[in-house]
Amino acid sequence: MAKIHPNYPVIEAPSSGGDRTEAAVAMTVWRKSLLFNCKGFTVFDAKGDLLFRVDSYSSSSRNGEIVLMDAYGKCLFTIKRKRLSIREKWLIYNGEEATKPQFSVKKRMGFLKSKVLARVSSSSRRDAYTVEGSYSKNQCTIYDDRHRPVGEVERKEAAAGGRSRRRRVPARRAVGTGRAARDGDGHSP
């Protein structure tokens, strides 16, 4: 497999606490499912290793559910579109359970110009995250509840001329917390 980010520089991003900085993590998002006859995305790190899969098993992605899985196929989140809602709204459940949503996402609606594309709310905080940017420019920034940037999505031109998306984050954070997620041997999963 060709390198996803050949010679990609490490970007130092300010950390949320004190004078420390954390190295940004570059990821490539491809609009291609690893499963036959599924619509989805595949997320790779800078080394070309699989990090996440996002798949929709329904024939119609507008009505079906979307599943975010880790590299081993374990379901991390299930995303379901809320039906009979005036605004476009999605409910995000932990793992495969569908009893109590951990987050809800509302797409911006209105005729006034605004940078806000979507708002992510949790049961404990009103606006846990805000997504700002432009769909037409293929660029957006994700902010936490204190309006600190925690992620960035921008267009990346692939060497072969195709397009993919690149996402830079200060460190992968455990959802809903300020701690970086780590596995048993100290490396990010």
Backbone as CSV, one residue per row, in Angstrom:
resi,resn,N_x,N_y,N_z,CA_x,CA_y,CA_z,C_x,C_y,C_z
1,MET,0.845,-1.179,0.000,0.000,0.000,0.000,0.885,1.235,0.000
2,ALA,0.538,2.217,-0.787,1.281,3.474,-0.827,1.085,4.226,0.477
3,LYS,2.033,5.093,0.776,1.920,5.868,2.005,0.748,6.826,1.905
4,ILE,0.037,6.946,2.985,-1.121,7.832,3.012,-0.667,9.280,3.114
5,HIS,0.307,9.544,3.980,0.836,10.896,4.168,2.359,10.860,4.001
6,PRO,2.901,10.737,2.803,4.352,10.702,2.666,4.974,12.020,3.098
7,ASN,5.970,11.939,3.974,6.720,13.103,4.460,5.818,14.173,5.052
8,TYR,4.753,13.765,5.684,3.825,14.720,6.283,4.432,15.244,7.575
9,PRO,4.562,16.570,7.755,5.186,17.103,8.959,4.281,16.947,10.175
10,VAL,4.903,16.738,11.329,4.152,16.675,12.574,3.851,18.094,13.001
11,ILE,2.626,18.353,13.311,2.186,19.691,13.682,1.990,19.723,15.182
12,GLU,2.564,20.697,15.836,2.364,20.852,17.264,1.108,21.668,17.489
13,ALA,0.194,21.133,18.243,-1.053,21.835,18.535,-1.093,22.167,20.009
14,PRO,-1.601,23.328,20.358,-1.659,23.672,21.770,-2.585,22.736,22.515
15,SER,-2.154,22.349,23.693,-2.951,21.476,24.528,-3.958,22.305,25.296
16,SER,-4.940,21.649,25.854,-5.968,22.380,26.583,-5.482,22.839,27.945
17,GLY,-4.390,22.303,28.433,-3.944,22.697,29.762,-2.509,23.169,29.777
18,GLY,-2.261,24.353,30.298,-0.917,24.838,30.548,-0.098,25.084,29.307
19,ASP,1.229,24.898,29.465,2.180,25.184,28.402,2.492,23.970,27.541
20,ARG,1.923,22.815,27.873,2.226,21.610,27.113,1.654,21.681,25.708
21,THR,2.312,20.984,24.794,1.755,20.832,23.453,1.677,19.346,23.149
22,GLU,0.731,18.973,22.328,0.554,17.591,21.918,0.718,17.523,20.414
23,ALA,1.370,16.468,19.944,1.546,16.308,18.504,0.198,16.000,17.866
24,ALA,-0.094,16.650,16.765,-1.345,16.401,16.048,-1.275,15.038,15.382
25,VAL,-2.407,14.415,15.237,-2.507,13.115,14.594,-3.166,13.327,13.239
26,ALA,-2.485,12.935,12.170,-3.044,13.075,10.825,-3.724,11.771,10.436
27,MET,-4.947,11.878,9.930,-5.704,10.717,9.484,-6.232,10.987,8.083
28,THR,-6.371,9.934,7.313,-6.952,10.044,5.977,-8.280,9.308,5.971
29,VAL,-9.307,9.969,5.471,-10.640,9.382,5.381,-10.925,9.106,3.910
30,TRP,-11.163,7.841,3.591,-11.508,7.460,2.225,-12.975,7.083,2.179
31,ARG,-13.646,7.548,1.146,-15.058,7.197,0.990,-15.144,5.858,0.275
32,LYS,-14.816,4.839,1.026,-14.838,3.490,0.484,-14.999,2.525,1.652
33,SER,-15.960,1.649,1.540,-16.190,0.663,2.579,-15.298,-0.542,2.328
34,LEU,-14.909,-1.219,3.396,-14.136,-2.450,3.257,-15.045,-3.652,3.012
35,LEU,-16.349,-3.448,3.160,-17.304,-4.524,2.966,-18.011,-4.367,1.632
36,PHE,-18.264,-5.477,0.985,-18.952,-5.470,-0.295,-20.382,-4.990,-0.109
37,ASN,-20.852,-4.165,-1.006,-22.231,-3.688,-1.053,-22.635,-2.839,0.158
38,CYS,-21.673,-2.185,0.788,-21.971,-1.267,1.892,-21.484,0.118,1.517
39,LYS,-22.169,1.116,2.033,-21.723,2.491,1.839,-21.011,2.902,3.113
40,GLY,-19.805,3.441,2.969,-19.107,3.827,4.181,-17.791,4.515,3.917
41,PHE,-17.055,4.691,4.989,-15.762,5.362,4.968,-14.753,4.497,5.702
42,THR,-13.496,4.673,5.352,-12.404,3.989,6.012,-11.399,5.040,6.440
43,VAL,-10.914,4.952,7.685,-9.993,5.942,8.237,-8.653,5.272,8.505
44,PHE,-7.581,5.863,7.943,-6.224,5.351,8.102,-5.361,6.378,8.814
45,ASP,-4.323,5.892,9.503,-3.361,6.821,10.097,-2.273,7.127,9.079
46,ALA,-1.266,7.913,9.486,-0.208,8.342,8.571,0.643,7.176,8.077
47,LYS,0.672,6.059,8.814,1.453,4.887,8.402,0.677,3.990,7.442
48,GLY,-0.603,4.278,7.266,-1.430,3.451,6.395,-2.174,2.361,7.139
49,ASP,-2.115,2.377,8.477,-2.819,1.382,9.278,-4.285,1.780,9.435
50,LEU,-5.147,0.797,9.406,-6.573,1.026,9.575,-6.861,1.449,11.012
51,LEU,-7.598,2.547,11.186,-7.993,3.011,12.516,-9.474,2.779,12.772
52,PHE,-10.322,3.230,11.838,-11.769,3.159,12.012,-12.446,2.782,10.707
53,ARG,-13.657,2.235,10.855,-14.537,2.005,9.717,-15.883,2.620,10.051
54,VAL,-16.491,3.234,9.073,-17.838,3.778,9.220,-18.661,3.151,8.106
55,ASP,-19.660,2.343,8.475,-20.444,1.636,7.472,-21.931,1.801,7.710
56,SER,-22.669,1.827,6.614,-24.124,1.832,6.650,-24.570,0.538,5.998
57,TYR,-25.264,-0.295,6.747,-25.682,-1.593,6.230,-27.034,-1.536,5.540
58,SER,-27.648,-0.370,5.529,-28.959,-0.214,4.913,-28.807,0.132,3.439
59,SER,-29.789,-0.247,2.643,-29.740,0.110,1.226,-29.961,1.605,1.041
60,SER,-30.626,2.247,2.000,-30.848,3.685,1.955,-30.198,4.317,3.175
61,SER,-29.124,5.075,2.970,-28.412,5.672,4.098,-29.256,6.724,4.811
62,ARG,-30.278,7.248,4.155,-31.133,8.259,4.796,-31.994,7.639,5.897
63,ASN,-32.344,6.366,5.758,-33.212,5.725,6.741,-32.470,4.769,7.657
64,GLY,-31.309,4.325,7.255,-30.605,3.315,8.012,-29.775,3.878,9.135
65,GLU,-29.062,2.998,9.774,-28.164,3.409,10.837,-26.728,3.297,10.352
66,ILE,-25.886,4.088,10.964,-24.470,4.114,10.621,-23.703,3.601,11.825
67,VAL,-22.703,2.770,11.596,-21.936,2.173,12.677,-20.479,2.601,12.555
68,LEU,-19.916,3.133,13.655,-18.495,3.472,13.727,-17.804,2.346,14.464
69,MET,-16.834,1.709,13.796,-16.124,0.570,14.370,-14.638,0.860,14.455
70,ASP,-13.964,0.172,15.370,-12.516,0.284,15.434,-11.911,-0.631,14.371
71,ALA,-10.593,-0.730,14.348,-9.899,-1.518,13.325,-10.224,-3.004,13.415
72,TYR,-10.667,-3.473,14.590,-10.961,-4.890,14.784,-12.430,-5.230,14.542
73,GLY,-13.236,-4.228,14.187,-14.639,-4.462,13.906,-15.551,-4.308,15.110
74,LYS,-15.017,-3.860,16.251,-15.836,-3.645,17.447,-16.627,-2.351,17.276
75,CYS,-17.911,-2.410,17.522,-18.783,-1.242,17.373,-18.504,-0.247,18.498
76,LEU,-18.108,0.972,18.128,-17.858,2.028,19.105,-19.100,2.887,19.299
77,PHE,-19.729,3.285,18.197,-20.934,4.109,18.235,-21.895,3.656,17.150
78,THR,-23.178,3.805,17.426,-24.223,3.602,16.434,-24.944,4.928,16.265
79,ILE,-25.075,5.374,15.033,-25.688,6.667,14.730,-26.999,6.407,13.993
80,LYS,-28.080,6.954,14.550,-29.398,6.772,13.938,-30.021,8.133,13.673
81,ARG,-30.613,8.274,12.516,-31.299,9.517,12.174,-32.638,9.561,12.899
82,LYS,-32.923,10.690,13.528,-34.198,10.843,14.221,-35.271,11.138,13.192
83,ARG,-36.302,10.336,13.202,-37.389,10.505,12.243,-38.395,11.523,12.753
84,LEU,-39.141,12.079,11.846,-40.191,13.049,12.155,-39.649,14.242,12.936
85,SER,-38.531,14.751,12.484,-37.926,15.923,13.111,-37.890,17.053,12.090
86,ILE,-38.166,18.278,12.529,-38.141,19.419,11.611,-36.725,19.656,11.104
87,ARG,-35.765,19.648,12.012,-34.355,19.802,11.635,-33.753,18.419,11.425
88,GLU,-32.686,18.373,10.658,-31.974,17.110,10.539,-31.283,16.857,11.867
89,LYS,-31.564,15.706,12.465,-31.014,15.382,13.778,-30.634,13.910,13.814
90,TRP,-29.490,13.626,14.413,-29.011,12.269,14.561,-28.758,11.997,16.032
91,LEU,-29.026,10.766,16.447,-28.768,10.335,17.815,-27.608,9.353,17.791
92,ILE,-26.660,9.536,18.711,-25.451,8.714,18.752,-25.473,7.891,20.030
93,TYR,-25.439,6.563,19.859,-25.510,5.636,20.977,-24.150,4.990,21.201
94,ASN,-23.877,4.646,22.444,-22.642,3.966,22.803,-22.717,2.518,22.333
95,GLY,-21.736,2.063,21.584,-21.702,0.689,21.112,-22.922,0.335,20.292
96,GLU,-23.479,-0.854,20.575,-24.648,-1.315,19.829,-25.953,-1.076,20.572
97,GLU,-25.865,-0.523,21.786,-27.102,-0.283,22.540,-27.884,0.864,21.913
98,ALA,-29.182,0.804,22.025,-30.020,1.848,21.431,-31.053,2.331,22.437
99,THR,-30.645,2.393,23.703,-31.601,2.799,24.727,-31.485,4.271,25.090
100,LYS,-30.296,4.734,25.396,-30.114,6.125,25.813,-29.001,6.747,24.971
101,PRO,-29.320,7.754,24.155,-28.267,8.348,23.324,-27.235,9.093,24.167
102,GLN,-25.961,8.938,23.782,-24.883,9.649,24.465,-24.750,11.068,23.915
103,PHE,-24.990,11.231,22.610,-24.902,12.536,21.955,-26.066,12.693,20.988
104,SER,-26.350,13.942,20.647,-27.259,14.229,19.544,-26.603,15.301,18.685
105,VAL,-26.806,15.208,17.386,-26.213,16.152,16.439,-27.344,16.826,15.678
106,LYS,-27.306,18.151,15.648,-28.297,18.923,14.896,-27.585,19.696,13.806
107,LYS,-28.073,19.539,12.592,-27.535,20.298,11.472,-28.089,21.713,11.532
108,ARG,-27.249,22.673,11.186,-27.683,24.075,11.187,-28.794,24.254,10.171
109,MET,-29.755,25.032,10.564,-30.862,25.316,9.672,-31.123,26.809,9.717
110,GLY,-31.305,27.403,8.600,-31.603,28.824,8.578,-31.072,29.468,7.319
111,PHE,-31.512,30.673,7.115,-31.138,31.390,5.905,-30.025,32.396,6.149
112,LEU,-29.751,32.713,7.416,-28.681,33.655,7.725,-27.330,32.973,7.562
113,LYS,-26.339,33.733,7.108,-25.006,33.169,6.950,-24.411,32.905,8.327
114,SER,-23.856,31.752,8.485,-23.235,31.367,9.742,-22.142,30.362,9.442
115,LYS,-21.083,30.379,10.233,-20.010,29.408,10.065,-20.391,28.057,10.666
116,VAL,-21.374,28.036,11.555,-21.748,26.810,12.254,-22.469,25.861,11.297
117,LEU,-21.921,24.653,11.150,-22.534,23.629,10.303,-23.407,22.687,11.119
118,ALA,-22.940,22.370,12.347,-23.678,21.440,13.203,-23.293,21.665,14.656
119,ARG,-24.180,21.243,15.540,-23.923,21.295,16.977,-24.089,19.887,17.534
120,VAL,-23.127,19.481,18.368,-23.161,18.182,19.018,-23.434,18.425,20.494
121,SER,-24.496,17.833,21.004,-24.874,18.010,22.408,-24.822,16.669,23.115
122,SER,-24.509,16.716,24.402,-24.552,15.508,25.219,-25.584,15.712,26.313
123,SER,-25.870,14.653,27.039,-26.866,14.768,28.102,-26.363,15.647,29.239
124,SER,-25.040,15.731,29.424,-24.494,16.524,30.528,-24.180,17.967,30.133
125,ARG,-23.918,18.223,28.854,-23.590,19.582,28.404,-24.483,19.947,27.234
126,ARG,-24.837,21.207,27.166,-25.713,21.664,26.077,-25.014,21.523,24.731
127,ASP,-23.911,22.220,24.537,-23.126,22.094,23.305,-21.767,21.519,23.664
128,ALA,-21.601,20.221,23.461,-20.321,19.589,23.748,-19.309,19.947,22.662
129,TYR,-19.760,19.985,21.411,-18.892,20.313,20.283,-19.683,21.140,19.275
130,THR,-18.966,21.992,18.557,-19.547,22.777,17.476,-18.684,22.574,16.245
131,VAL,-19.311,22.357,15.099,-18.589,22.187,13.843,-18.816,23.449,13.022
132,GLU,-17.710,24.121,12.670,-17.786,25.344,11.870,-16.973,25.165,10.605
133,GLY,-17.389,25.823,9.538,-16.628,25.756,8.300,-17.503,25.953,7.090
134,SER,-17.101,25.273,6.004,-17.792,25.431,4.738,-17.818,24.096,4.003
135,TYR,-19.021,23.635,3.649,-19.131,22.413,2.858,-18.530,22.613,1.471
136,SER,-18.763,23.785,0.876,-18.289,24.026,-0.487,-16.767,24.065,-0.569
137,LYS,-16.100,24.487,0.492,-14.632,24.534,0.510,-14.027,23.260,1.085
138,ASN,-14.874,22.305,1.477,-14.410,21.049,2.064,-13.467,21.297,3.234
139,GLN,-13.861,22.165,4.116,-13.010,22.528,5.236,-13.884,22.817,6.452
140,CYS,-13.525,22.239,7.595,-14.246,22.565,8.819,-13.352,22.344,10.028
141,THR,-13.735,22.966,11.131,-13.020,22.851,12.394,-14.024,22.445,13.459
142,ILE,-13.600,21.532,14.336,-14.440,21.080,15.431,-13.943,21.754,16.704
143,TYR,-14.856,22.391,17.438,-14.519,23.100,18.669,-15.195,22.426,19.851
144,ASP,-14.524,22.453,21.018,-15.145,21.931,22.232,-16.070,22.978,22.837
145,ASP,-16.589,22.703,24.028,-17.567,23.604,24.645,-16.981,24.952,25.046
146,ARG,-15.657,25.062,25.124,-15.001,26.346,25.418,-14.456,27.004,24.153
147,HIS,-14.894,26.520,23.017,-14.498,27.022,21.693,-12.989,26.882,21.434
148,ARG,-12.399,25.793,21.943,-11.011,25.455,21.636,-11.028,24.441,20.502
149,PRO,-10.193,24.622,19.473,-10.193,23.655,18.366,-9.680,22.292,18.823
150,VAL,-10.436,21.240,18.516,-10.031,19.881,18.858,-9.861,19.006,17.621
151,GLY,-10.264,19.488,16.468,-10.110,18.732,15.235,-10.305,19.615,14.029
152,GLU,-9.758,19.161,12.913,-9.814,19.940,11.683,-9.931,18.979,10.512
153,VAL,-10.791,19.305,9.573,-10.948,18.491,8.370,-10.680,19.390,7.179
154,GLU,-9.832,18.914,6.265,-9.526,19.694,5.070,-9.261,18.749,3.914
155,ARG,-9.358,19.277,2.715,-9.126,18.479,1.512,-7.639,18.163,1.393
156,LYS,-7.359,16.961,0.973,-5.986,16.543,0.714,-5.944,16.008,-0.709
157,GLU,-5.030,16.522,-1.488,-4.872,16.011,-2.845,-3.983,14.782,-2.794
158,ALA,-4.502,13.667,-3.245,-3.736,12.432,-3.277,-2.743,12.476,-4.429
159,ALA,-1.689,11.685,-4.329,-0.637,11.674,-5.345,-1.179,11.269,-6.714
160,ALA,-2.183,10.392,-6.739,-2.730,9.916,-8.011,-3.780,10.862,-8.584
161,GLY,-4.007,11.983,-7.919,-4.970,12.943,-8.441,-6.360,12.813,-7.856
162,GLY,-6.598,11.726,-7.090,-7.900,11.574,-6.444,-7.990,12.454,-5.215
163,ARG,-9.160,12.504,-4.630,-9.341,13.329,-3.439,-9.615,12.451,-2.228
164,SER,-9.130,12.898,-1.113,-9.467,12.270,0.158,-9.531,13.374,1.191
165,ARG,-9.957,13.049,2.377,-10.053,14.038,3.442,-8.953,13.780,4.457
166,ARG,-8.467,14.849,5.055,-7.430,14.716,6.071,-7.962,15.359,7.332
167,ARG,-7.743,14.706,8.442,-8.219,15.228,9.708,-7.042,15.313,10.662
168,ARG,-6.850,16.481,11.278,-5.778,16.648,12.255,-6.416,16.940,13.601
169,VAL,-5.977,16.212,14.609,-6.480,16.453,15.955,-5.304,16.515,16.909
170,PRO,-5.401,17.279,18.011,-4.294,17.354,18.958,-3.933,15.991,19.518
171,ALA,-4.859,15.197,19.878,-4.684,13.817,20.315,-6.073,13.221,20.328
172,ARG,-6.161,11.916,20.135,-7.485,11.325,20.198,-7.938,11.393,21.638
173,ARG,-9.089,11.917,21.861,-9.591,12.100,23.221,-10.726,11.117,23.474
174,ALA,-10.770,10.648,24.708,-11.891,9.807,25.098,-13.141,10.664,24.992
175,VAL,-14.179,10.133,24.406,-15.383,10.915,24.146,-15.959,11.428,25.456
176,GLY,-16.209,12.733,25.488,-16.826,13.341,26.653,-15.868,13.658,27.779
177,THR,-14.561,13.383,27.602,-13.592,13.696,28.649,-12.470,14.498,28.051
178,GLY,-11.599,15.013,28.863,-10.449,15.762,28.387,-9.194,14.923,28.332
179,ARG,-9.296,13.629,28.658,-8.120,12.769,28.681,-7.870,12.170,27.307
180,ALA,-6.593,11.987,26.995,-6.254,11.303,25.749,-6.492,9.814,25.945
181,ALA,-7.051,9.161,24.949,-7.323,7.728,25.035,-6.046,6.960,24.740
182,ARG,-5.707,6.016,25.603,-4.502,5.208,25.446,-4.856,3.746,25.683
183,ASP,-4.092,2.857,25.053,-4.304,1.451,25.339,-3.300,0.997,26.394
184,GLY,-3.230,-0.280,26.649,-2.418,-0.815,27.734,-0.935,-0.544,27.636
185,ASP,-0.333,-0.477,26.438,1.102,-0.270,26.338,1.455,1.185,26.086
186,GLY,0.547,2.124,26.363,0.882,3.540,26.304,0.748,4.175,24.941
187,HIS,0.359,3.409,23.945,0.195,3.962,22.598,-1.274,4.212,22.339
188,SER,-1.536,5.217,21.547,-2.928,5.471,21.172,-3.418,4.333,20.310
189,PRO,-4.649,3.871,20.527,-5.167,2.741,19.734,-5.362,3.091,18.290
